[in-house]
Amino acid sequence: MDRIKHLNCADEALLRAERLAGYAEDAAHSHNDRHRAEPFAAVGALWADIARTHAALAAALPEQTDETEDTDV
């Protein structure tokens, strides 16, 4: 997996984490769904960790230049 793919995966994971954080907040404010807040928050935290991991991997990889462009299609 190259740097761009890791950055794309990090973006996707971050969006999921953000969405799940919103679900957790909504559930926490709900009288009937309060019990769902913790599971939503836990899964959101997992997706945030995945986003950080992909971002760290992307940061460790060199940027692609014309000389190092990926030829895989």
ROKOL-496356 format. One line per 8 residues: number of its first residue (from 1); their letters; for each residue y, x, z of N, C-alpha, C. Coordinates in nm, 4 decimals. Atoms other than C-alpha are relative to their C-alpha. Layout:
NUM> A> Y,X,Z,Y,X,Z,Y,X,Z; ...;
! end
This chain:
1> MDRIKHLN> -0.1176,0.0862,0.0000,0.0000,0.0000,0.0000,0.1235,0.0905,0.0000; -0.1194,-0.0828,0.0076,0.3369,0.1430,-0.0940,0.1110,-0.0551,0.0901; -0.1119,0.0324,-0.0887,0.6708,0.1280,0.0863,0.0545,-0.1408,-0.0253; -0.0553,0.1312,0.0347,0.7971,-0.1800,-0.1001,-0.0919,-0.1122,0.0473; 0.0957,0.1026,-0.0443,0.4797,-0.3757,-0.0262,0.0044,-0.0160,0.1516; -0.0109,0.0081,-0.1467,0.5078,-0.2889,0.3441,0.1283,-0.0726,0.0402; -0.1262,0.0690,-0.0311,0.8716,-0.4022,0.3459,-0.0106,-0.1497,-0.0289; 0.0198,0.1416,0.0310,0.7746,-0.7302,0.1776,-0.0860,-0.0682,0.1057;
9> CADEALLR> 0.0858,0.0559,-0.1056,0.4971,-0.7869,0.4324,0.0780,-0.0134,0.1309; -0.0823,0.0071,-0.1215,0.7424,-0.7100,0.7136,0.0942,-0.1198,-0.0065; -0.0884,0.1158,0.0165,0.9851,-0.9687,0.5746,-0.0747,-0.1311,0.0205; 0.0795,0.1221,-0.0139,0.7131,-1.2328,0.5486,-0.0408,-0.0227,0.1458; 0.0412,0.0117,-0.1396,0.5885,-1.1611,0.9002,0.1184,-0.0364,0.0886; -0.1192,0.0316,-0.0776,0.9421,-1.1733,1.0369,0.0380,-0.1468,-0.0148; -0.0286,0.1425,0.0216,0.9977,-1.5146,0.8793,-0.0951,-0.0888,0.0790; 0.0968,0.0771,-0.0788,0.6787,-1.6431,1.0407,0.0334,0.0071,0.1487;
17> AERLAGYA> -0.0349,-0.0165,-0.1416,0.7809,-1.5000,1.3783,0.1209,-0.0849,0.0354; -0.1216,0.0778,-0.0240,1.1224,-1.6620,1.3489,-0.0304,-0.1502,0.0035; 0.0362,0.1420,0.0037,0.9739,-1.9992,1.2556,-0.0762,-0.0405,0.1268; 0.0780,0.0306,-0.1202,0.7258,-1.9854,1.5446,0.0860,0.0042,0.1257; -0.0926,-0.0021,-0.1136,1.0032,-1.8913,1.7875,0.0769,-0.1313,0.0077; -0.0669,0.1296,0.0029,1.1853,-2.2056,1.6768,-0.0899,-0.1111,0.0499; 0.0956,0.1001,-0.0495,0.8724,-2.4133,1.7340,-0.0148,0.0104,0.1507; 0.0157,-0.0205,-0.1438,0.8333,-2.2582,2.0781,0.1212,-0.0527,0.0762;
25> EDAAHSHN> -0.1207,0.0489,-0.0658,1.1939,-2.3342,2.1673,0.0047,-0.1523,0.0000; 0.0027,0.1465,0.0066,1.1636,-2.6934,2.0476,-0.1004,-0.0575,0.0983; 0.1031,0.0482,-0.0913,0.8413,-2.7384,2.2432,0.0432,0.0166,0.1457; -0.0450,-0.0246,-0.1370,0.9980,-2.5882,2.5564,0.1015,-0.1049,0.0452; -0.1006,0.1012,-0.0327,1.2780,-2.8454,2.5403,-0.0559,-0.1426,-0.0029; 0.0624,0.1310,0.0109,1.0392,-3.1335,2.4756,-0.0736,-0.0348,0.1295; 0.0701,0.0432,-0.1209,0.9075,-3.3344,2.7651,-0.1503,-0.0111,-0.0253; 0.1417,0.0232,0.0301,0.5771,-3.4151,2.5909,-0.0721,0.1226,-0.0555;
33> DRHRAEPF> 0.0643,-0.1142,0.0659,0.5117,-3.0879,2.4075,0.0223,0.1327,0.0711; -0.0306,-0.1239,-0.0721,0.6107,-2.8347,2.6729,-0.1216,0.0932,0.0083; 0.1221,-0.0812,-0.0100,0.2481,-2.7181,2.6964,-0.0262,0.0816,-0.1264; 0.0187,-0.0721,0.1255,0.2695,-2.5984,2.3337,0.0950,0.1186,-0.0144; -0.1002,-0.1065,0.0124,0.5622,-2.3617,2.3926,-0.0626,0.1389,0.0138; 0.0580,-0.1323,-0.0234,0.3584,-2.0717,2.5290,-0.0895,0.0461,-0.1156; 0.0798,-0.0462,0.1151,0.0991,-2.0639,2.2469,0.0857,0.0331,-0.1226; -0.0880,-0.0303,0.1125,0.3746,-2.0826,1.9836,0.0712,0.1333,0.0216;
41> AAVGALWA> -0.0702,-0.1249,-0.0304,0.5635,-1.8008,2.1564,-0.0943,0.1197,-0.0135; 0.0956,-0.1104,0.0081,0.2499,-1.5860,2.1789,-0.0323,0.0352,-0.1451; 0.0292,-0.0265,0.1411,0.1672,-1.6242,1.8113,0.1237,0.0564,-0.0698; -0.1235,-0.0550,0.0557,0.5320,-1.5619,1.7217,0.0175,0.1459,0.0365; -0.0089,-0.1400,-0.0427,0.5242,-1.2406,1.9244,-0.0983,0.0868,-0.0780; 0.0983,-0.0728,0.0798,0.2102,-1.1342,1.7378,0.0542,0.0276,-0.1403; -0.0582,-0.0194,0.1328,0.3829,-1.1887,1.4028,0.1176,0.0972,0.0045; -0.1092,-0.0968,-0.0139,0.6857,-0.9943,1.5287,-0.0560,0.1423,0.0088;
49> DIARTHAA> 0.0657,-0.1314,-0.0066,0.4526,-0.7044,1.6155,-0.0486,0.0434,-0.1380; 0.0462,-0.0315,0.1352,0.3031,-0.7231,1.2667,0.1180,0.0427,-0.0870; -0.1204,-0.0364,0.0762,0.6535,-0.7139,1.1163,0.0464,0.1406,0.0367; -0.0410,-0.1338,-0.0440,0.7431,-0.4074,1.3270,-0.0947,0.1075,-0.0529; 0.0985,-0.0965,0.0489,0.4207,-0.2340,1.2231,0.0219,0.0292,-0.1481; -0.0251,-0.0206,0.1425,0.4849,-0.2894,0.8530,0.1316,0.0751,-0.0225; -0.1284,-0.0697,0.0141,0.8465,-0.1757,0.8938,-0.0146,0.1478,0.0355; 0.0216,-0.1399,-0.0390,0.7331,0.1412,1.0723,-0.0784,0.0753,-0.1075;
57> LAAALPEQ> 0.0766,-0.0636,0.1074,0.4779,0.2145,0.8011,0.0895,0.0254,-0.1213; -0.0916,-0.0176,0.1129,0.7433,0.1615,0.5341,0.0968,0.1151,0.0264; -0.0930,-0.1079,-0.0342,0.9797,0.3952,0.7169,-0.0666,0.1376,-0.0101; 0.0719,-0.1275,0.0060,0.7109,0.6653,0.7244,-0.0340,0.0419,-0.1429; 0.0328,-0.0314,0.1393,0.6491,0.6433,0.3495,0.1258,0.0398,-0.0766; -0.1169,-0.0397,0.0789,0.8762,0.8085,0.0949,0.0456,-0.1142,-0.0908; -0.0519,0.0965,0.0964,1.1028,0.5965,-0.1202,-0.0520,0.0381,-0.1375; 0.0483,-0.0292,0.1345,0.9745,0.5627,-0.4718,0.1165,0.0367,-0.0897;
65> TDETEDTD> -0.0970,-0.0414,0.1005,1.1670,0.7443,-0.7384,-0.0680,-0.0118,-0.1358; 0.0596,0.0046,0.1334,1.1109,0.7615,-1.1116,-0.1230,0.0895,-0.0092; 0.1109,-0.0946,0.0042,0.8800,1.0566,-1.0519,-0.1198,-0.0475,0.0804; 0.1092,0.0406,-0.0886,0.6764,0.8873,-0.7780,-0.0324,-0.1476,-0.0125; 0.0246,0.1445,0.0124,0.6684,0.5290,-0.9056,-0.1481,-0.0290,-0.0069; 0.1379,0.0444,-0.0014,0.3470,0.3464,-0.8494,-0.0356,-0.0533,-0.1388; 0.0421,0.0462,0.1316,0.1600,0.2956,-1.1751,-0.1030,-0.1099,0.0087; 0.0959,0.1100,-0.0161,-0.0761,0.0357,-1.0293,0.0666,-0.1308,-0.0378;
73> V> -0.0543,0.1314,0.0400,-0.0291,-0.3091,-1.1760,-0.0715,-0.1078,0.0738;
! end
